[in-house]
Amino acid sequence: MNIRKQQGWTMWSLMFNLMIVGTVAWIALSIVPVYLDNSTIRNVVKDVASDRSLSDASYDEINKVIRKRMSINSIRWITSDHVEFVDKDTHTEIRIDYEKRIKMVSNLDIILTFENHANLSNN
């Protein structure tokens, strides 16, 4: 058997590849829950905006409904400060814009920015 024709991974190449795969998995496992939370927030905003029973409600009442639905979905860090109502010419818009910071290593953070907007039904 000729040694020059042998192929395969050495211990160092295996360790390097495992390190790369582990790092990517670690970052993915840190980011995926934040995107799942944002999906829930986006659905709550759309559901509240399209709810016809809230068409005559005040902004405070709508804000309470939003916070209650967030609490049910275990998103307790959304506060009244995150919910914004913007009056446009033809409609009112609900906005929940926020940043999520994920601490990785030492002074390395991942910052994710989300914007969730929906138009309130005016009936």
Phi, psi and omega in degrees: 000132182270126182294328182293338182264358178288139180231160179146177180271139172274172178299321182291320179291323176296315179297318179297314180294322176294324177295316179296312180297319179296320179294315178297318178295320179297315179294317180297318180291340176276328186270324186303315179300327179293319177291325176295319176298318180295325176298319177295316179298316179299318179294321178296316180298315179294319180295316180293320181294327182267359181286112182292335181289345179260011185294330179258007183281154177282168179297324179295320179293319178295320178298319178296320179296318179298312181295325178295317179292326176294319180296321178299324181269015177062033173247087187264355182272351173282122181245180178297334180292334180281334184271128182229139176248125182243120178277121175256180180298316187252348184202173174247140183246134173266133178230134169231097179250134182202165174240142175241129181250125180249118179284125180257283182221132174048248181257020179260117179238154170252126181248122179248132181247131181233143175231119179239115182233146174206147179270132178288144176283132183250065177244000000 
